[in-house]
Amino acid sequence: MTSPAVSPPSRSVLVTGASGGIGAAVAQRFARAGDRVAVHYRSDRGGAEETLRSLEGDGHSLVVGDIGEPDDAARVVEQAISALGELDVLVCNAAVAPSAANRHVLGEVSFADWTAAFRSMVDVNLLGAANLAWAFANHLIGRGAPGAIVNIGSRGAFRGEPEYPAYAASKAGLHALGQSLAVTLAPHAISVTSVAPGFVATARQFSKLDGGEGDALRAQSPFGRVGTPEEIAAAAFWLASPEAAWCSGAILDANGASYLRS
């Protein structure tokens, strides 16, 4: 006789920046596996509520806060623990993303705009993730429980972003932070990994894909297309699994061979 399949125990997961795009897809992927998810947002409550409604299962919750503010970042973790009872996985997805409003090409922008771009992106993309990791890891260590941190980085950390150097720098710092924490937290059975997406077809990018830039963006990959939020979510889900613990410290490229490194 074969033994009946045993479902893995459900986990409690905090996904930051989950009001849409990659964050929403990550939340949906974990929920589909039976995990309970804390959906974080900063200001887009409507989007976060839409993500929450889309999640399979029950026991999910909303948490709010500006992770660019250190105290807020710690409170986001506290809110998630209060709502779910405990946390097992942290997916750091929230970020100040490139946009027309924060384009900062050296030689073209004022010093004030240059410093503002660096301040906002570093505060959220790097320092916010660091502060979330501190609060989350101390929660796991206090419980004596294993867990996983998955950071959503960027291809831009490796190839550069000439129009958004602060974004590339903050994501490169995020990758380096993850590798340092992987060494620190391994004795506590906490894995830390990163996903480095290329261009992804989120709602905020549809105008680019439908416009004059679309063909060039799709041509960056030999697949002739851009990535999807669900593909990045699948990578994050696997990296957070116990089976991937031995990959702690890794940075997984998810860019459709649009940028290769070794």
Phi, psi and chi 1 to 4 in degrees:
 res  aa     phi    psi   chi1   chi2   chi3   chi4
   1 MET       -  140.9  -68.1  179.6   61.7      -
   2 THR   -91.5  142.7   58.4      -      -      -
   3 SER   -73.7  143.6  -59.6      -      -      -
   4 PRO   -64.2  146.5   22.8  -32.8      -      -
   5 ALA   -63.0  137.3      -      -      -      -
   6 VAL  -104.9  123.7  177.7      -      -      -
   7 SER   -72.5  139.2  -61.3      -      -      -
   8 PRO   -64.7  148.6   23.8  -32.9      -      -
   9 PRO   -62.5  146.6   22.7  -32.4      -      -
  10 SER   -70.9  152.4   64.7      -      -      -
  11 ARG  -117.2  163.9  -62.5  168.5  -66.5  178.3
  12 SER  -109.4  124.5  -61.7      -      -      -
  13 VAL  -127.4  132.7 -176.4      -      -      -
  14 LEU  -104.9  121.8  168.2   58.8      -      -
  15 VAL  -115.4  116.8 -177.6      -      -      -
  16 THR   -87.8  152.3   65.3      -      -      -
  17 GLY    61.9   47.9      -      -      -      -
  18 ALA  -106.0   21.5      -      -      -      -
  19 SER   -81.3   -2.7   56.7      -      -      -
  20 GLY   177.3 -178.2      -      -      -      -
  21 GLY    57.8 -138.8      -      -      -      -
  22 ILE   -61.2  -42.2  -69.4  171.6      -      -
  23 GLY   -59.8  -42.8      -      -      -      -
  24 ALA   -64.3  -42.1      -      -      -      -
  25 ALA   -64.4  -37.7      -      -      -      -
  26 VAL   -63.9  -46.7  170.2      -      -      -
  27 ALA   -58.6  -43.2      -      -      -      -
  28 GLN   -64.5  -37.5  -70.0  158.7   -4.6      -
  29 ARG   -66.1  -43.5 -177.8   64.1 -172.2   86.4
  30 PHE   -66.8  -42.3  -81.7   96.3      -      -
  31 ALA   -62.9  -37.4      -      -      -      -
  32 ARG   -63.1  -25.9 -170.5  159.7   66.5 -111.0
  33 ALA   -85.5    0.4      -      -      -      -
  34 GLY    96.4    5.0      -      -      -      -
  35 ASP   -82.3  155.2  -63.0  -36.0      -      -
  36 ARG   -96.2  138.2  -65.2  179.8  -56.8  140.0
  37 VAL  -125.2  134.0 -178.5      -      -      -
  38 ALA   -96.4  116.2      -      -      -      -
  39 VAL   -92.5  112.1  174.4      -      -      -
  40 HIS   -93.9  144.6  162.3  -97.8      -      -
  41 TYR  -146.0  160.6   71.0   98.4      -      -
  42 ARG  -102.0  -53.7 -178.7 -177.8   67.2   87.1
  43 SER  -132.0  -21.2   57.8      -      -      -
  44 ASP   -88.9   73.3 -174.5    4.3      -      -
  45 ARG   -63.5  -37.8 -176.6  177.8  179.4   90.0
  46 GLY   -60.5  -44.0      -      -      -      -
  47 GLY   -63.9  -40.8      -      -      -      -
  48 ALA   -64.8  -39.8      -      -      -      -
  49 GLU   -65.6  -35.2  -70.8  176.1  -21.7      -
  50 GLU   -64.9  -42.8 -176.0  175.0  -14.9      -
  51 THR   -59.6  -45.9  -61.9      -      -      -
  52 LEU   -58.1  -44.3 -171.5   66.0      -      -
  53 ARG   -64.7  -26.6  -72.3 -168.3  -64.9  -90.7
  54 SER   -80.8  -10.5   75.3      -      -      -
  55 LEU   -79.1  133.8  -59.2 -176.3      -      -
  56 GLU   -71.7  154.9  -63.1 -179.6   25.9      -
  57 GLY    79.4 -166.9      -      -      -      -
  58 ASP  -138.4 -179.5   51.2   26.8      -      -
  59 GLY    86.5    5.4      -      -      -      -
  60 HIS   -80.2  165.4  -47.9  -60.8      -      -
  61 SER  -152.9  160.7 -178.7      -      -      -
  62 LEU   -99.3  142.6  -67.4 -178.6      -      -
  63 VAL  -133.7  148.8  -63.8      -      -      -
  64 VAL  -132.3  146.9   60.7      -      -      -
  65 GLY   164.0  156.0      -      -      -      -
  66 ASP   -94.4  102.8  179.2   -2.9      -      -
  67 ILE   -71.5   -8.1   66.1  169.2      -      -
  68 GLY   -71.7  -12.8      -      -      -      -
  69 GLU  -101.0  119.8  -62.2  -69.3  -25.1      -
  70 PRO   -51.8  -46.9  -28.0   35.8      -      -
  71 ASP   -64.4  -36.7  -70.5  -16.9      -      -
  72 ASP   -64.6  -40.4 -104.8   22.6      -      -
  73 ALA   -59.8  -45.6      -      -      -      -
  74 ALA   -63.2  -38.4      -      -      -      -
  75 ARG   -68.1  -31.9  -80.6 -167.0  -69.1  -92.8
  76 VAL   -60.3  -44.4  164.0      -      -      -
  77 VAL   -64.4  -42.7  174.0      -      -      -
  78 GLU   -61.3  -42.0  -68.6  168.6    1.9      -
  79 GLN   -60.4  -43.9  -72.7  177.2   60.3      -
  80 ALA   -64.8  -40.6      -      -      -      -
  81 ILE   -64.6  -42.7  -66.4  168.5      -      -
  82 SER   -62.3  -40.2  176.9      -      -      -
  83 ALA   -75.1  -38.6      -      -      -      -
  84 LEU  -103.3  -10.4  -56.8 -178.4      -      -
  85 GLY    94.4  -34.8      -      -      -      -
  86 GLU  -166.4  172.8   59.8 -172.0   24.5      -
  87 LEU  -131.2  143.5  -77.7  175.9      -      -
  88 ASP  -120.2  -26.9  -56.1  -62.1      -      -
  89 VAL  -136.6  138.2  176.9      -      -      -
  90 LEU  -121.6  123.5  166.8   64.8      -      -
  91 VAL  -111.9  111.1 -179.6      -      -      -
  92 CYS   -89.5   96.7  -71.2      -      -      -
  93 ASN  -112.6  -26.8  170.5   71.8      -      -
  94 ALA   -56.9  135.9      -      -      -      -
  95 ALA  -159.5  153.8      -      -      -      -
  96 VAL   -84.6  110.0  175.6      -      -      -
  97 ALA   -92.8  159.0      -      -      -      -
  98 PRO   -59.9  140.6  -24.6   35.1      -      -
  99 SER  -154.3  169.4   69.6      -      -      -
 100 ALA   -60.1  -31.0      -      -      -      -
 101 ALA   -72.6  -26.0      -      -      -      -
 102 ASN  -117.2   18.9   59.6   26.1      -      -
 103 ARG   -60.2  133.3 -177.9  177.6  178.7  -88.4
 104 HIS  -145.5   74.5   51.1  -73.9      -      -
 105 VAL   -78.9  126.7 -179.9      -      -      -
 106 LEU   -61.1  130.2 -172.0   61.1      -      -
 107 GLY    96.7  -10.8      -      -      -      -
 108 GLU  -118.0  -17.4  -63.9 -177.2   11.0      -
 109 VAL  -115.9  159.9  -62.8      -      -      -
 110 SER   -72.2  162.6   68.4      -      -      -
 111 PHE   -62.4  -36.9 -176.2   61.7      -      -
 112 ALA   -63.3  -43.5      -      -      -      -
 113 ASP   -69.0  -37.2  -72.3  -16.5      -      -
 114 TRP   -60.5  -51.1  174.7  -96.0      -      -
 115 THR   -68.6  -33.6   56.7      -      -      -
 116 ALA   -65.4  -40.2      -      -      -      -
 117 ALA   -63.5  -45.4      -      -      -      -
 118 PHE   -64.8  -43.0  -91.1   85.9      -      -
 119 ARG   -61.7  -48.0 -175.1   73.4  -84.4  160.5
 120 SER   -68.0  -41.6   64.3      -      -      -
 121 MET   -72.4  -42.3  -71.3 -178.2  169.9      -
 122 VAL   -67.0  -41.0  170.1      -      -      -
 123 ASP   -58.4  -41.8  -82.4   -6.8      -      -
 124 VAL   -90.0  -53.8  174.9      -      -      -
 125 ASN   -68.3  -32.7  -56.4    3.2      -      -
 126 LEU  -110.7  -59.3  176.5   55.9      -      -
 127 LEU   -67.7  -36.7  -61.2 -179.3      -      -
 128 GLY   -61.1  -44.4      -      -      -      -
 129 ALA   -64.0  -38.6      -      -      -      -
 130 ALA   -62.8  -42.4      -      -      -      -
 131 ASN   -70.7  -37.6  -66.4  -28.7      -      -
 132 LEU   -61.2  -44.3  -71.6  165.1      -      -
 133 ALA   -61.6  -39.7      -      -      -      -
 134 TRP   -59.9  -50.1 -179.0   91.2      -      -
 135 ALA   -66.2  -42.7      -      -      -      -
 136 PHE   -66.2  -47.5  171.8   75.1      -      -
 137 ALA   -63.8  -40.1      -      -      -      -
 138 ASN   -65.5  -32.8  -84.3  -74.1      -      -
 139 HIS   -62.3  -46.2  165.2   68.1      -      -
 140 LEU   -66.7  -43.5  -74.1  180.0      -      -
 141 ILE   -62.0  -40.9  -67.6  168.2      -      -
 142 GLY   -62.4  -33.2      -      -      -      -
 143 ARG   -82.7  -17.2  -72.3  168.6   51.2 -153.8
 144 GLY    68.0   34.6      -      -      -      -
 145 ALA  -113.5  147.7      -      -      -      -
 146 PRO   -74.9  168.6   30.8  -36.0      -      -
 147 GLY  -177.6 -172.0      -      -      -      -
 148 ALA  -148.8  142.1      -      -      -      -
 149 ILE  -116.2  129.6  -61.6  172.3      -      -
 150 VAL  -122.9  120.3 -179.2      -      -      -
 151 ASN   -98.0  135.3  -64.7  -43.3      -      -
 152 ILE   -93.7  102.9  -53.7  -60.4      -      -
 153 GLY   -93.9 -135.3      -      -      -      -
 154 SER  -166.2  144.8  174.0      -      -      -
 155 ARG   -55.7  -32.4  170.7 -173.3   67.6  177.3
 156 GLY   -60.4  -22.1      -      -      -      -
 157 ALA   -64.1  -23.8      -      -      -      -
 158 PHE  -103.5  -41.3  -56.1  109.8      -      -
 159 ARG   -92.2  -12.9   70.9  166.1 -163.6  167.3
 160 GLY    88.0  155.1      -      -      -      -
 161 GLU  -133.0   87.3  -64.0  -75.4   -5.4      -
 162 PRO   -60.9  -27.3   17.8  -30.3      -      -
 163 GLU   -88.0  -14.8  -65.2 -174.8  -27.5      -
 164 TYR  -140.5   61.6  -57.2   95.0      -      -
 165 PRO   -61.0  -30.7   20.0  -32.5      -      -
 166 ALA   -65.8  -35.4      -      -      -      -
 167 TYR   -64.8  -49.3 -176.6   76.0      -      -
 168 ALA   -60.2  -43.2      -      -      -      -
 169 ALA   -64.6  -41.3      -      -      -      -
 170 SER   -67.4  -36.4   66.4      -      -      -
 171 LYS   -74.4  -35.0  -69.4  -62.0 -171.2  176.4
 172 ALA   -62.6  -41.1      -      -      -      -
 173 GLY   -63.1  -37.5      -      -      -      -
 174 LEU   -63.1  -43.1 -179.7   63.2      -      -
 175 HIS   -60.3  -45.2  -66.7  166.7      -      -
 176 ALA   -65.6  -39.0      -      -      -      -
 177 LEU   -58.4  -46.1  169.3   69.2      -      -
 178 GLY   -60.1  -39.5      -      -      -      -
 179 GLN   -69.9  -37.7  -68.8 -176.9  -44.4      -
 180 SER   -64.2  -44.7  -64.8      -      -      -
 181 LEU   -67.5  -29.6  -65.0 -178.2      -      -
 182 ALA   -59.3  -40.7      -      -      -      -
 183 VAL   -70.7  -44.4  177.5      -      -      -
 184 THR   -62.8  -40.5  -59.2      -      -      -
 185 LEU   -95.4   -8.5  -63.7  176.8      -      -
 186 ALA   -56.7  -40.9      -      -      -      -
 187 PRO   -62.0  -17.4  -24.7   36.0      -      -
 188 HIS   -98.2    9.7  -58.8  -73.6      -      -
 189 ALA    61.9   34.6      -      -      -      -
 190 ILE  -112.5  119.0  -58.2  169.0      -      -
 191 SER   -91.3  150.6   69.0      -      -      -
 192 VAL  -136.5  121.4 -172.5      -      -      -
 193 THR  -137.1  171.3   52.8      -      -      -
 194 SER  -136.0  149.5  -62.5      -      -      -
 195 VAL  -110.9  134.4 -177.8      -      -      -
 196 ALA  -115.7   87.9      -      -      -      -
 197 PRO   -72.2  153.7  -13.0   28.6      -      -
 198 GLY   -88.8 -150.5      -      -      -      -
 199 PHE   -68.5  131.4 -162.2   93.8      -      -
 200 VAL  -123.3  139.1  177.8      -      -      -
 201 ALA   -81.9   72.8      -      -      -      -
 202 THR   -90.6  168.3   57.5      -      -      -
 203 ALA   -57.6  -37.3      -      -      -      -
 204 ARG   -71.0  -11.7   68.1 -178.5 -178.5   83.6
 205 GLN  -102.1   -2.7  -57.6  -69.1   10.2      -
 206 PHE   -60.2  -37.9  -71.8  164.3      -      -
 207 SER   -63.9  -37.6   61.1      -      -      -
 208 LYS   -65.4  -44.9  -73.8 -174.8  178.9 -179.5
 209 LEU   -67.6  -31.9  -68.6  168.7      -      -
 210 ASP   -85.6  -12.4  -67.6  -21.3      -      -
 211 GLY   -98.3 -158.3      -      -      -      -
 212 GLY   -65.8  -23.6      -      -      -      -
 213 GLU   -81.0  -14.3  -63.0  178.7   75.8      -
 214 GLY   -56.3  -48.6      -      -      -      -
 215 ASP   -63.2  -41.0  -72.1  -16.9      -      -
 216 ALA   -66.1  -38.4      -      -      -      -
 217 LEU   -65.3  -43.8  -70.5  168.2      -      -
 218 ARG   -66.2  -33.0  -73.3 -177.9  -77.3  -89.0
 219 ALA   -72.4  -12.5      -      -      -      -
 220 GLN   -61.2  -29.4  -70.2  177.7    1.7      -
 221 SER  -105.0  138.8  167.0      -      -      -
 222 PRO   -65.1  -12.4   21.0  -32.1      -      -
 223 PHE   -74.8  -14.6  -73.4   94.4      -      -
 224 GLY    74.9   26.5      -      -      -      -
 225 ARG  -153.9  176.0   65.3  176.2 -179.2   84.9
 226 VAL  -105.3  171.6  -60.3      -      -      -
 227 GLY   -77.3  169.3      -      -      -      -
 228 THR  -116.5  154.2   67.8      -      -      -
 229 PRO   -56.7  -35.4  -26.7   36.3      -      -
 230 GLU   -65.7  -33.1  -69.2   74.0   22.0      -
 231 GLU   -68.4  -40.1  -72.5  170.9  -38.6      -
 232 ILE   -68.0  -38.3  -51.5  -51.9      -      -
 233 ALA   -62.6  -39.8      -      -      -      -
 234 ALA   -62.5  -40.0      -      -      -      -
 235 ALA   -65.2  -44.8      -      -      -      -
 236 ALA   -63.9  -40.5      -      -      -      -
 237 PHE   -61.6  -44.8  179.9   79.8      -      -
 238 TRP   -66.1  -43.1 -179.3   74.3      -      -
 239 LEU   -62.5  -26.5  -72.8  172.4      -      -
 240 ALA   -83.4   -6.2      -      -      -      -
 241 SER   -79.9  153.6   69.5      -      -      -
 242 PRO   -58.1  -30.7  -25.6   35.2      -      -
 243 GLU   -64.5  -22.7  -69.0   81.8    2.0      -
 244 ALA   -98.3    7.0      -      -      -      -
 245 ALA   -58.9  -31.7      -      -      -      -
 246 TRP   -72.0   -9.5 -159.1 -119.8      -      -
 247 CYS   -89.8    7.0  -66.3      -      -      -
 248 SER   -52.9  135.8 -169.1      -      -      -
 249 GLY    94.5  -10.1      -      -      -      -
 250 ALA   -79.4  153.1      -      -      -      -
 251 ILE  -118.6  112.3  -57.5  166.8      -      -
 252 LEU   -92.6  115.2  176.0   60.1      -      -
 253 ASP   -72.8  131.0  -67.5  -30.7      -      -
 254 ALA  -134.0   71.4      -      -      -      -
 255 ASN  -133.0   15.7   65.1   47.2      -      -
 256 GLY    61.0   34.9      -      -      -      -
 257 ALA    59.1   27.1      -      -      -      -
 258 SER   -81.4  -18.2   63.6      -      -      -
 259 TYR  -148.6  122.5 -175.7   82.2      -      -
 260 LEU  -113.3  142.2  -56.9  175.6      -      -
 261 ARG  -145.5  161.4   61.8 -170.1  178.5   92.6
 262 SER  -147.7      -   60.5      -      -      -
